[in-house]
């Protein structure tokens, strides 16, 4: 089990580094937790800025960056359509919904990442949300008129999936707009 945990920690650290590099290139996260993650990355980026450094040592190699990102990597939990940055159990929507606000891990299976303040969506999650929107659209087209309750629920789900896809696209487009 310790070997699995070690591999999971290494994978999380690499994912956080990859998202930090995306941040540096202007590819921002989307979702309710995006601002918090972006602020965290901005703080790390500021520490790496040689002009802002108060000491002569500049932390610019990957190992130094990884050391700065390690704490955040420890709270990363992967969902099928989001990353959960489980920094504060009292803010985790999944724990509130389950009635277990003091749990030490998120309930990823209960995650509503479009509403949880600790969830982020990244370009790698876009295909999952786009497929969900397309399948929901198909179901909506097949529903008969007597099923108004189901139609309302599915329409809300479809709208949410389209909104998440649009947010991911908008956050990714930030890089292209700034470079133009």
N, C-alpha and C positions, 0 to 999 in steps of 0.2 A: 504494500500500500504506500510505503514511503517513496518507492521508486515512481509510482504513478503520480503522487503529489509533486515530486521533483519535476517530472516532465510537464505537468500542468502549470507549475510556477514558471518554468522556462518558456512555455508557449505563451502564457499571459504576458510575460515581460516582453517577448518579441512582438506581440499584438499591440501593446501599449507603445512600444518604440515605433512601430509602423504607423500608428495613428498620430503620434507626435510628429513624425516626418511628414505625414499628410497635412497636419496643422501648419507646419513650417512652409509647405508648398501652397497653402491657401485652401486646402480641401478640408472643410470644417465638418464636424458632426452635426447631426440634426436631432430633434427630439427634445423632450422636456429637460433632460440632464445636460444638454449641449453647452449651455452657458457656463455651468460649473466646470465641465471638462475643459472648455476653451480657456477659462480663467486659470485653471491649473497649468495647462500647457503654456500659457503666456508667462506665468511665474517661472517655469522651468526655462523657457526661452530667454527671459530676462537675465537669469543666472548665467546663461551661456554667452551673453552679449559681452564681447571684450571691452567695449566702451563703457559699459555700466559696471564692470568688475572693479571692486574696491581693492582687491589683492592682485598681485601680478600673475597668480595661477589662473589659467583659462581652462575651463572644463569643456572640451570640445570633442573628445573622442567618444566612441560609442560606449565604452565601459563607464565613463563618468556620467554620461547621459542616462545609461541604464540604472546607475546608482540613484540618480535623482528620481527616476520613474518607478523604482521598486515598490515604494509604499502604495502607489496607485494600482500597480499590477496585482498586489495581494488582495485587493477588493473587487477585482474584475471577475464577473461571472458571465459566461456566454449563453445567450439565448438563441433560438433558431432565427430570430428576426431582429435582434438587438444585442447590445452589450449592457450589462447591469453593473454600475459602479456602486457597489453596496457599501457606501461610506457611513450611512446613518440609518440604522434599523427603524428608527421612529418615523422616517420619511418614506419607507418602502411601502408602496401601495399593496403589493402582494401580501405582506405581513398584516396590514390593516384589514384586508379583505378576509384573510384566514383567521383573524382574531388572535394572532400570535406576535404582537409587536416587539417582543423581546428576543426573538430568535436571532441566532448569530449568522445565519445564511439566508439568502433570499429563496423564495419558492418559485423558481424559474418557470415551472409549469403553470403558475397562476399569474404570470406577468402580463400586465396590460401596458406595454411599453409606450403606447401613444399617450398615456396619462401619468406614468410613474416619473417622479422628479429625478430619479437616479438612472434612468434609461437613456441610451443614445442610439441613434441609427446612423450607419455609415454606408458608403457606396457598396460595400460587400453585402449589405442587407437588402439592397434595392430589388434584386430578382425575387426574393421571397415575398416582399410586399406587392410587387407588380403581379406576380402569379396569383396571390391571394385576391387582389382586386379583380383580375380577369375571371377567376373561378366564381367569385361572388356575383359578378356581372352575369355570368352564365346562369347561375341559380336564379337570379332575379328575373331573367328572361323566360325561365321555365315555370315560374310560379303562376298559378291561376289567380284570377281576381278575388275569389273568396278568402284568400290567405293574406289579409291586410296586415295582421300582426306580424307574421313572418316577413312580409315584404318590408315593413317599417324597420324591423330589426336588421335585416340584410342590407337595406339601403344605407342605414347608419354605418354598418360595418364596411360597406363598399366605399362610402364617402371618407371614412377614416383611413382606409388603406390608400386611397388616392391622395389624401392629404399628406400622409407619411411619404409616399413616393415623391410628391411635389416638394416637400421639405428637403429630402435627400438630394434631389436634383438642384434645388436652389442653393443648398450649402456647397455642393460640388461646383456649381457654376460660379461661385464667388471667386475662385481661383482664376477662371477664364476672364471674368470682367476686370479684375485688378491687373492682369497681365496685358490687357488690350490698351 
